Amino acid sequence: MTGGGERVHKVAIVGAGFSGLGMAIQLKKSGEHDFVVLEEAQDVGGTWRENTYPGCACDIPSYLYSYSFEPNPRWTRQYPKQQEIWDYLRHCTNKYGIAPHIRYGTRMAGAEFDDDAKLWRLYTEEGELVRARFVVSAMGPLHQPAIPDIAGMDRFRGRMFHSANWDHGYDLTGKRVAVIGTGASAIQFVPRIAKKAARVEVFQRTAPWVVPKLDRRISRFERTAYRLFPPLQRVRRNVIYWLHEVRVLGMVFNPRLMKVAEKVALANLRHSISDPQLQRKLTPDYQIGCKRILISNDYYPALAKPHVDLVTEKIVEVREHGVVTADGVEHEADAIIFGTGFHVIDAMDSMPIVGANGLKLQDAWRDGIEAYYGVAVSGFPNLFLLVGPNTGLGHNSIVFMIEAQVRYIVRCIKLVQDSGGTLLDVRADAQRAFNDGLQERLGDTVWGSGCKSWYLDSAGKNRTIWPGFTFDYWYRTRRPRSADFEVIA
């Protein structure tokens, strides 16, 4: 591939995390080898390469958090840690021969559809041009750290970083640490840094619901059994899948059923925290499930330590030596760590993507991000999204959804070829009908029960979650419905 971009790839995949690698593997399995994977880093792994903060682990059981076609009998824990997941993805890359297709150190700066040539031009930050008939965006929703805009942050003289960009060269031993945010990352690293720091102050805007983490070590005997008799692991995977899937009954169809989970979470809180005042601060004021339910056995005990404080006053300013809250108190700190999550709904806002007839993705999404089954966007022929709008989950493994999507995209490409066409574009009316129905289903779910979460856009619409069973999504995406697409010669 030269800078002039003479070669035209059949498929260009952007990103080499779980979704990008899954797409590449599925292409190979279907007999398609003319594809390239653009990866900005020097290794695969996506979020599991980037997030290396202390205590980083998955909140979905390891048996589910892997490709169905590549079970891993080597998992050592019920809930896998970051390093094991990263090792698994590298193993898959090597086993399925994906590495030769990957261009490392290549970051996409924008993409533009060429109406005359009927192909996509991808521009990289390195000044190169990549041309492809089909493009699959596998950049994922959890790769752009969200850092709040707080007055005075540029004045802070200590160390400041986001959990996704952990500064391992900075020793927290004996330091005063301010942690801003109490999401899924923070509840994992707070207990770890509390073992080193002289003082930790956790600044909480909204209390999360936290249930016990039913984690355990997977014995050598079990690992050997799974390796020698793979059907045993498949059975365990299926059992865990259905135990997670049943949660949809409460989240979507009858939110009153979530009262059971709420009682479990409150019992966990009372068991871990004896101080009534701290209990009140940690008791959420919204329905469980409205925001992501977190799992931890050591977060509450960490907050109960004498050198750890929970601050619920609003942060108004950062000064040279600390954080100032609305009550006028300056909380001195040597380091500020943001556990504030990622840009999800607005992840594509800064990426210039231009479709047919000069249509910009930002203009197509002016009224809110949406796609057809989270995969295709009208006006952007031969462009597909992985883990796109409304395909996120609050109850089960996203890897299941990824597998359904990559299979669907491969069949969309086949639909174009079998029809003798060049381009495939979802019809605007089909996309509209799909999303109208989807938003109607979301209206009475637990995610719309009144809390403010990263699932919602600025207008309060849920643009993130799939409102139903994952097997329903799998069934609906078994094959593309030709009537919903326009095949262009």
Backbone torsions as a table, in degrees:
resi	resn	phi	psi	omega
1	MET	NA	122.6	-179.4
2	THR	-104.3	168.9	-179.1
3	GLY	-61.9	-24.3	-179.2
4	GLY	-77.2	-16.7	175.4
5	GLY	73.1	38.1	-178.6
6	GLU	-64.8	-37.0	-177.7
7	ARG	-75.9	142.7	174.8
8	VAL	-114.6	114.5	177.4
9	HIS	-78.2	153.0	174.7
10	LYS	-68.0	-48.4	-177.4
11	VAL	-134.8	135.7	171.3
12	ALA	-115.1	125.1	178.5
13	ILE	-108.4	130.9	-178.8
14	VAL	-106.3	107.0	179.6
15	GLY	113.7	139.4	-178.4
16	ALA	-126.1	47.1	172.1
17	GLY	-95.0	-155.2	-179.2
18	PHE	-56.6	-45.1	-175.4
19	SER	-74.0	-43.5	-179.6
20	GLY	-63.9	-43.3	178.2
21	LEU	-66.9	-39.3	177.4
22	GLY	-61.0	-39.3	177.8
23	MET	-64.6	-46.0	-179.3
24	ALA	-61.9	-43.0	180.0
25	ILE	-65.0	-40.9	-179.4
26	GLN	-66.6	-36.4	175.9
27	LEU	-61.3	-45.6	179.3
28	LYS	-62.8	-41.5	179.5
29	LYS	-62.2	-30.1	-179.6
30	SER	-85.0	-1.2	179.1
31	GLY	94.2	6.4	-179.4
32	GLU	-97.6	120.4	-178.0
33	HIS	-117.6	-4.1	-178.7
34	ASP	-91.6	78.1	178.1
35	PHE	-147.6	158.3	177.4
36	VAL	-131.0	143.9	178.0
37	VAL	-114.0	120.6	178.9
38	LEU	-95.9	120.3	-177.4
39	GLU	-127.9	124.1	-175.5
40	GLU	-69.7	-27.1	-178.1
41	ALA	-92.1	-172.6	-179.9
42	GLN	-103.1	13.6	178.6
43	ASP	-158.0	163.5	177.8
44	VAL	-80.4	176.6	172.0
45	GLY	123.9	-23.2	178.0
46	GLY	57.0	-130.0	-176.6
47	THR	-62.1	-25.5	-178.7
48	TRP	-84.7	-8.6	169.0
49	ARG	-90.1	-38.4	-173.4
50	GLU	-78.1	-40.6	-175.2
51	ASN	-87.1	104.8	-178.3
52	THR	-123.4	21.5	-178.4
53	TYR	-64.8	155.6	-179.6
54	PRO	-56.8	130.4	177.5
55	GLY	85.3	4.3	-176.7
56	CYS	-61.4	125.1	-178.7
57	ALA	-155.6	168.8	-179.6
58	CYS	-89.2	149.7	176.2
59	ASP	-103.9	16.6	172.4
60	ILE	-119.0	136.6	-178.3
61	PRO	-54.7	144.8	-174.8
62	SER	-58.0	-34.8	-178.3
63	TYR	-63.4	-28.9	178.3
64	LEU	-90.4	-27.8	-174.9
65	TYR	-88.8	55.7	178.1
66	SER	-159.9	160.3	-179.9
67	TYR	-66.9	141.4	-179.8
68	SER	-63.8	-29.6	-177.9
69	PHE	-85.3	-6.3	-178.6
70	GLU	-136.9	70.3	178.0
71	PRO	-64.0	150.0	-177.4
72	ASN	-116.6	102.4	180.0
73	PRO	-76.0	-0.7	-175.9
74	ARG	-95.5	0.1	177.6
75	TRP	-54.3	135.7	-178.2
76	THR	-102.5	-12.3	-179.9
77	ARG	-137.2	156.9	176.4
78	GLN	-59.3	-40.7	175.9
79	TYR	-113.3	111.0	-171.1
80	PRO	-71.5	146.7	176.0
81	LYS	-87.1	164.6	-174.4
82	GLN	-52.7	-47.7	-175.3
83	GLN	-61.7	-40.4	-179.7
84	GLU	-65.8	-39.3	179.4
85	ILE	-67.3	-42.6	178.2
86	TRP	-61.6	-43.1	177.9
87	ASP	-62.2	-39.0	179.1
88	TYR	-62.2	-43.9	-179.2
89	LEU	-66.6	-36.9	176.0
90	ARG	-67.4	-36.7	175.5
91	HIS	-60.7	-45.3	179.5
92	CYS	-63.4	-39.8	179.2
93	THR	-58.7	-44.4	-178.5
94	ASN	-74.5	-42.9	-175.9
95	LYS	-63.2	-38.7	-176.0
96	TYR	-98.0	11.7	172.9
97	GLY	64.4	38.8	-177.8
98	ILE	-87.9	-26.5	-174.9
99	ALA	-51.4	-42.9	-179.3
100	PRO	-63.0	-18.6	-179.0
101	HIS	-88.7	-10.0	-172.6
102	ILE	-92.2	132.4	172.0
103	ARG	-106.2	100.7	-178.5
104	TYR	-75.5	159.3	179.1
105	GLY	64.6	28.9	-177.9
106	THR	-123.3	108.1	-177.8
107	ARG	-106.2	125.3	179.5
108	MET	-71.4	129.9	179.0
109	ALA	-101.6	-16.5	-179.6
110	GLY	172.3	165.5	179.4
111	ALA	-142.7	141.7	-178.4
112	GLU	-140.0	132.6	179.0
113	PHE	-83.3	130.7	178.4
114	ASP	-93.5	105.5	-176.1
115	ASP	-63.3	-35.1	-177.5
116	ASP	-75.1	-47.4	-178.1
117	ALA	-82.3	-12.8	180.0
118	LYS	57.4	49.4	176.5
119	LEU	-151.2	171.7	-178.5
120	TRP	-102.2	140.8	173.1
121	ARG	-111.1	121.2	178.8
122	LEU	-108.6	125.9	-179.5
123	TYR	-103.0	135.7	-179.0
124	THR	-106.0	158.3	178.1
125	GLU	-66.9	-15.8	178.5
126	GLU	-86.5	3.2	176.3
127	GLY	86.4	13.6	-179.8
128	GLU	-98.5	163.4	178.4
129	LEU	-121.0	130.0	176.0
130	VAL	-119.6	126.9	179.9
131	ARG	-110.5	139.4	-178.4
132	ALA	-153.7	149.4	175.8
133	ARG	-72.9	-41.0	-179.7
134	PHE	-123.2	144.3	177.7
135	VAL	-126.5	133.9	176.1
136	VAL	-120.6	115.6	177.0
137	SER	-84.7	112.7	178.9
138	ALA	-120.3	37.3	-176.5
139	MET	-75.4	-19.3	175.6
140	GLY	76.6	156.2	-178.3
141	PRO	-90.0	-5.0	-173.7
142	LEU	-120.7	55.5	-179.2
143	HIS	-130.8	-8.9	177.4
144	GLN	-110.8	104.1	-178.8
145	PRO	-57.8	136.8	177.4
146	ALA	-99.6	115.2	179.1
147	ILE	-114.1	122.2	-177.4
148	PRO	-63.5	148.8	179.4
149	ASP	-89.8	96.3	-178.3
150	ILE	-110.1	132.8	-178.9
151	ALA	-56.9	134.9	173.1
152	GLY	87.0	5.8	-176.8
153	MET	-61.3	-30.7	-179.3
154	ASP	-71.0	-12.2	-179.1
155	ARG	-89.5	-14.3	-174.5
156	PHE	-64.1	129.8	-175.5
157	ARG	-95.9	-5.7	178.6
158	GLY	-88.8	-160.5	178.4
159	ARG	-95.4	137.9	-176.5
160	MET	-139.8	128.0	179.3
161	PHE	-158.2	161.9	177.5
162	HIS	-92.2	152.1	-178.1
163	SER	-58.6	-29.4	-179.9
164	ALA	-77.3	-12.9	176.7
165	ASN	-123.1	54.8	-172.0
166	TRP	-61.4	132.8	179.8
167	ASP	-90.5	91.5	-177.5
168	HIS	-73.7	-13.0	178.3
169	GLY	-82.6	-6.6	-178.5
170	TYR	-102.3	117.4	-178.8
171	ASP	-83.2	118.7	-178.8
172	LEU	-83.1	-3.3	-177.9
173	THR	-58.7	124.6	177.6
174	GLY	75.2	6.8	-176.9
175	LYS	-93.8	160.3	171.7
176	ARG	-96.6	120.5	-172.3
177	VAL	-119.4	130.6	173.2
178	ALA	-104.1	122.0	177.9
179	VAL	-106.9	119.7	179.2
180	ILE	-103.8	116.3	-179.2
181	GLY	112.7	145.7	-178.9
182	THR	-135.1	44.3	179.9
183	GLY	-91.2	-161.3	-173.4
184	ALA	-62.0	-33.2	178.7
185	SER	-75.9	-45.0	-176.4
186	ALA	-59.8	-41.0	-177.1
187	ILE	-70.2	-13.5	175.5
188	GLN	-89.1	-39.8	-176.3
189	PHE	-89.8	-22.7	179.9
190	VAL	-57.5	-48.0	178.8
191	PRO	-60.7	-31.2	-179.0
192	ARG	-73.0	-46.0	-177.5
193	ILE	-73.6	-22.7	178.5
194	ALA	-66.2	-20.2	178.6
195	LYS	-76.7	-19.1	-176.2
196	LYS	-109.9	-43.4	-171.8
197	ALA	-68.9	150.8	176.5
198	ALA	-73.2	-33.7	179.3
199	ARG	-151.3	138.1	177.1
200	VAL	-128.8	127.4	173.5
201	GLU	-117.6	120.9	-178.9
202	VAL	-101.6	119.4	-177.9
203	PHE	-95.6	114.0	-174.4
204	GLN	-110.1	127.3	174.0
205	ARG	-89.9	-46.1	179.8
206	THR	-135.5	131.8	179.9
207	ALA	-70.0	131.1	176.6
208	PRO	-85.9	155.8	170.3
209	TRP	-82.5	128.1	-177.6
210	VAL	-126.3	123.5	177.5
211	VAL	-111.4	160.1	-179.3
212	PRO	-59.9	146.2	177.2
213	LYS	-95.1	109.8	-176.3
214	LEU	-83.1	62.1	-176.8
215	ASP	-92.1	154.3	174.9
216	ARG	-162.4	162.3	176.2
217	ARG	-80.1	137.5	175.7
218	ILE	-87.0	121.1	-172.6
219	SER	-68.2	159.9	177.1
220	ARG	-61.8	-36.2	178.6
221	PHE	-60.8	-45.5	178.9
222	GLU	-62.5	-43.8	-179.0
223	ARG	-62.6	-39.8	178.2
224	THR	-65.7	-42.2	179.1
225	ALA	-61.9	-41.8	179.8
226	TYR	-66.5	-34.2	-179.5
227	ARG	-72.0	-39.6	-178.0
228	LEU	-82.3	-30.1	-178.1
229	PHE	-130.4	77.2	-176.4
230	PRO	-51.5	-32.1	178.9
231	PRO	-58.5	-27.4	178.4
232	LEU	-62.7	-40.7	-179.6
233	GLN	-70.9	-35.2	177.7
234	ARG	-64.2	-38.8	178.0
235	VAL	-63.1	-45.1	-179.6
236	ARG	-63.3	-41.7	178.1
237	ARG	-58.6	-45.8	-177.7
238	ASN	-64.8	-39.7	179.0
239	VAL	-62.9	-46.8	-179.7
240	ILE	-65.0	-38.5	178.8
241	TYR	-58.0	-49.0	-176.1
242	TRP	-70.8	-30.3	175.4
243	LEU	-64.8	-35.8	176.4
244	HIS	-76.1	-38.3	-175.6
245	GLU	-64.6	-32.0	-177.2
246	VAL	-66.4	-17.1	179.4
247	ARG	-62.7	-22.8	179.7
248	VAL	-60.7	-28.3	-179.7
249	LEU	-56.4	-39.9	179.2
250	GLY	-84.1	-36.8	-175.8
251	MET	-73.1	-31.5	-174.3
252	VAL	-113.0	-49.4	-167.9
253	PHE	-93.1	-33.7	179.9
254	ASN	-149.2	84.5	-177.1
255	PRO	-55.1	-19.8	179.1
256	ARG	-63.7	-24.7	178.6
257	LEU	-66.2	-18.3	179.8
258	MET	-70.5	-9.9	178.6
259	LYS	-59.6	-30.0	179.4
260	VAL	-65.1	-47.8	178.4
261	ALA	-64.0	-34.8	179.7
262	GLU	-64.2	-41.0	178.9
263	LYS	-65.5	-37.8	178.1
264	VAL	-63.6	-43.7	-179.2
265	ALA	-65.9	-41.8	179.5
266	LEU	-67.5	-36.3	176.9
267	ALA	-65.9	-37.5	177.7
268	ASN	-63.3	-41.3	179.2
269	LEU	-64.2	-48.6	-176.7
270	ARG	-67.0	-33.6	179.3
271	HIS	-69.1	-33.2	-174.1
272	SER	-91.8	-29.8	-175.0
273	ILE	-120.2	121.3	-179.3
274	SER	-96.3	-22.6	-179.1
275	ASP	-71.4	115.9	-177.4
276	PRO	-59.0	-38.3	-179.3
277	GLN	-65.9	-42.4	177.8
278	LEU	-68.0	-35.9	175.3
279	GLN	-57.6	-45.1	-178.5
280	ARG	-63.1	-41.3	179.1
281	LYS	-63.3	-31.5	-175.2
282	LEU	-94.4	1.6	179.1
283	THR	-90.2	115.0	-178.6
284	PRO	-63.6	151.7	179.3
285	ASP	-109.4	25.1	179.4
286	TYR	-138.2	166.6	-176.0
287	GLN	-69.5	137.8	179.6
288	ILE	-61.5	136.1	-178.4
289	GLY	99.7	-19.5	-180.0
290	CYS	-62.0	-41.8	168.2
291	LYS	-106.6	165.8	-177.0
292	ARG	-58.7	131.2	176.2
293	ILE	-75.5	129.8	-177.4
294	LEU	-101.9	153.5	179.7
295	ILE	-123.6	131.1	179.2
296	SER	-168.1	145.4	173.3
297	ASN	-107.2	-14.0	-173.7
298	ASP	-118.9	-1.8	-179.0
299	TYR	-69.0	-52.7	179.6
300	TYR	-61.0	-46.6	177.2
301	PRO	-58.6	-32.8	178.1
302	ALA	-66.2	-41.3	-179.7
303	LEU	-67.6	-21.5	-179.0
304	ALA	-83.5	-7.3	-179.9
305	LYS	-68.4	147.3	-175.6
306	PRO	-63.5	-25.3	-178.3
307	HIS	-97.2	10.4	178.6
308	VAL	-118.1	130.0	179.3
309	ASP	-123.5	145.9	174.2
310	LEU	-104.8	122.0	-178.1
311	VAL	-110.7	124.0	-179.0
312	THR	-109.3	-3.3	175.4
313	GLU	-69.4	144.9	-179.4
314	LYS	-67.2	138.0	175.6
315	ILE	-78.2	130.4	-179.6
316	VAL	-115.3	-18.1	-174.1
317	GLU	-165.0	150.6	170.3
318	VAL	-114.2	130.9	178.1
319	ARG	-112.8	-177.6	-175.3
320	GLU	-55.4	-35.6	-172.8
321	HIS	-124.6	18.4	178.6
322	GLY	170.5	-168.6	-176.0
323	VAL	-116.1	133.2	-179.2
324	VAL	-106.8	131.7	179.5
325	THR	-104.6	171.0	-172.8
326	ALA	-62.4	-20.3	179.0
327	ASP	-85.5	6.4	176.7
328	GLY	87.6	-0.8	-178.2
329	VAL	-81.4	133.7	173.9
330	GLU	-100.0	119.3	-178.4
331	HIS	-96.2	105.7	-175.6
332	GLU	-67.2	140.8	-177.4
333	ALA	-150.3	142.6	172.1
334	ASP	-90.2	-23.9	-179.0
335	ALA	-145.4	145.4	173.7
336	ILE	-119.6	124.9	178.4
337	ILE	-117.7	126.6	178.9
338	PHE	-93.1	121.3	171.7
339	GLY	-113.3	53.3	-168.4
340	THR	-105.7	17.4	172.7
341	GLY	75.3	-153.9	-170.2
342	PHE	-133.8	161.3	170.1
343	HIS	-74.1	118.0	-178.5
344	VAL	-111.9	-66.2	-178.0
345	ILE	-64.5	-34.0	-178.4
346	ASP	-101.8	21.3	-175.6
347	ALA	-62.0	-28.8	-176.1
348	MET	-99.0	4.1	-174.9
349	ASP	-59.8	-36.4	-175.8
350	SER	-94.4	1.9	-178.4
351	MET	-98.3	111.4	179.6
352	PRO	-72.7	106.9	177.0
353	ILE	-122.6	120.6	-175.7
354	VAL	-117.7	122.8	-177.5
355	GLY	-94.6	-151.6	-178.2
356	ALA	-64.1	143.0	177.2
357	ASN	56.0	32.3	174.6
358	GLY	75.9	13.1	-179.0
359	LEU	-71.6	121.8	178.0
360	LYS	-85.9	141.3	-179.8
361	LEU	-59.7	-37.5	179.9
362	GLN	-63.8	-32.2	177.1
363	ASP	-74.5	-39.2	178.2
364	ALA	-63.5	-28.3	-178.3
365	TRP	-105.5	23.5	-178.1
366	ARG	-58.1	-35.8	-179.0
367	ASP	-95.1	9.5	179.7
368	GLY	128.0	145.1	-178.5
369	ILE	-71.8	136.9	176.9
370	GLU	-159.1	157.8	178.2
371	ALA	-153.4	169.1	177.0
372	TYR	-86.6	112.1	-172.9
373	TYR	53.6	26.8	178.1
374	GLY	71.3	7.2	-170.6
375	VAL	-114.1	-43.1	-173.9
376	ALA	-122.8	145.3	179.4
377	VAL	-123.5	126.4	-178.5
378	SER	-60.1	135.2	-178.5
379	GLY	94.6	-1.5	-180.0
380	PHE	-127.6	72.6	-174.9
381	PRO	-61.4	141.4	176.5
382	ASN	62.8	17.3	174.2
383	LEU	-109.7	128.8	-178.4
384	PHE	-127.2	148.0	179.7
385	LEU	-113.2	142.2	171.4
386	LEU	-111.5	136.5	-173.5
387	VAL	53.7	47.0	179.5
388	GLY	-80.4	-166.9	-176.9
389	PRO	-52.4	135.1	175.1
390	ASN	57.8	34.8	170.4
391	THR	-122.4	8.0	174.2
392	GLY	-76.0	165.3	-175.9
393	LEU	-129.1	151.5	174.0
394	GLY	-115.9	7.8	-172.6
395	HIS	-141.6	-15.4	-172.0
396	ASN	-144.7	-172.1	-174.2
397	SER	-83.6	127.5	178.3
398	ILE	-66.3	-21.3	179.7
399	VAL	-63.4	-33.2	176.3
400	PHE	-61.3	-44.5	179.1
401	MET	-66.0	-40.6	178.9
402	ILE	-59.3	-44.7	-179.5
403	GLU	-63.0	-39.2	176.9
404	ALA	-64.0	-39.4	-177.3
405	GLN	-71.2	-43.3	-178.1
406	VAL	-66.9	-35.1	175.9
407	ARG	-65.6	-39.9	179.7
408	TYR	-63.6	-43.4	-178.7
409	ILE	-65.0	-41.9	177.5
410	VAL	-58.6	-39.1	-179.8
411	ARG	-74.6	-28.0	173.3
412	CYS	-65.5	-42.5	177.6
413	ILE	-62.7	-40.3	178.3
414	LYS	-65.9	-34.8	178.3
415	LEU	-61.0	-41.5	177.6
416	VAL	-62.3	-47.7	-177.4
417	GLN	-64.3	-45.1	-178.3
418	ASP	-66.8	-25.7	-179.6
419	SER	-86.5	-4.2	-179.3
420	GLY	73.5	18.0	-178.8
421	GLY	-99.3	-175.6	179.7
422	THR	-115.9	-36.4	-174.3
423	LEU	-125.2	153.1	175.4
424	LEU	-130.9	124.6	-179.2
425	ASP	-133.3	129.2	178.9
426	VAL	-69.7	140.3	-179.1
427	ARG	-71.3	140.5	-177.7
428	ALA	-60.2	-38.7	-178.8
429	ASP	-69.6	-33.4	178.0
430	ALA	-68.9	-41.2	178.1
431	GLN	-64.6	-42.2	-179.8
432	ARG	-63.7	-46.4	-178.8
433	ALA	-62.9	-41.6	179.5
434	PHE	-61.5	-46.7	-176.4
435	ASN	-74.0	-31.3	174.5
436	ASP	-61.7	-44.9	179.1
437	GLY	-65.7	-38.5	-179.4
438	LEU	-65.0	-45.9	180.0
439	GLN	-66.7	-32.5	176.9
440	GLU	-65.1	-40.7	179.1
441	ARG	-67.2	-32.6	-177.8
442	LEU	-74.0	-19.8	-172.8
443	GLY	-57.0	-39.4	-174.8
444	ASP	-105.2	16.0	-178.4
445	THR	-86.2	171.1	179.6
446	VAL	-63.9	-27.2	-177.5
447	TRP	-72.6	-15.5	177.8
448	GLY	-108.5	24.1	-173.5
449	SER	-86.6	3.5	171.3
450	GLY	127.3	-6.9	-179.1
451	CYS	-88.5	168.1	175.6
452	LYS	-103.2	122.1	-177.2
453	SER	-143.0	168.7	178.4
454	TRP	-74.0	-1.5	173.3
455	TYR	-73.2	-23.9	-171.2
456	LEU	-102.3	149.2	174.0
457	ASP	-89.0	-174.9	-176.0
458	SER	-64.9	-21.3	178.7
459	ALA	-91.1	0.7	179.0
460	GLY	86.8	8.6	178.7
461	LYS	-89.4	138.6	178.7
462	ASN	-78.2	112.3	-178.6
463	ARG	-111.2	13.2	-170.5
464	THR	-119.1	-41.8	-167.2
465	ILE	-95.6	141.5	170.0
466	TRP	-81.9	121.0	-173.0
467	PRO	-88.6	64.0	179.8
468	GLY	173.0	-168.0	178.7
469	PHE	-70.9	147.2	176.7
470	THR	-71.9	-30.4	178.6
471	PHE	-68.6	-25.6	174.7
472	ASP	-67.6	-42.8	176.2
473	TYR	-62.2	-44.2	178.3
474	TRP	-57.8	-45.0	-178.7
475	TYR	-64.6	-42.9	-177.7
476	ARG	-68.7	-25.0	-177.1
477	THR	-107.2	22.7	178.0
478	ARG	-60.8	-37.3	177.7
479	ARG	-153.6	148.7	-179.4
480	PRO	-67.7	140.9	177.4
481	ARG	-86.8	107.0	-171.4
482	SER	-58.2	-30.0	-178.7
483	ALA	-66.7	-20.8	-178.9
484	ASP	-90.1	-1.0	-177.9
485	PHE	-123.3	156.0	171.2
486	GLU	-112.6	121.6	176.9
487	VAL	-94.7	123.8	-176.0
488	ILE	-109.6	130.4	-176.9
489	ALA	-68.4	NA	NA
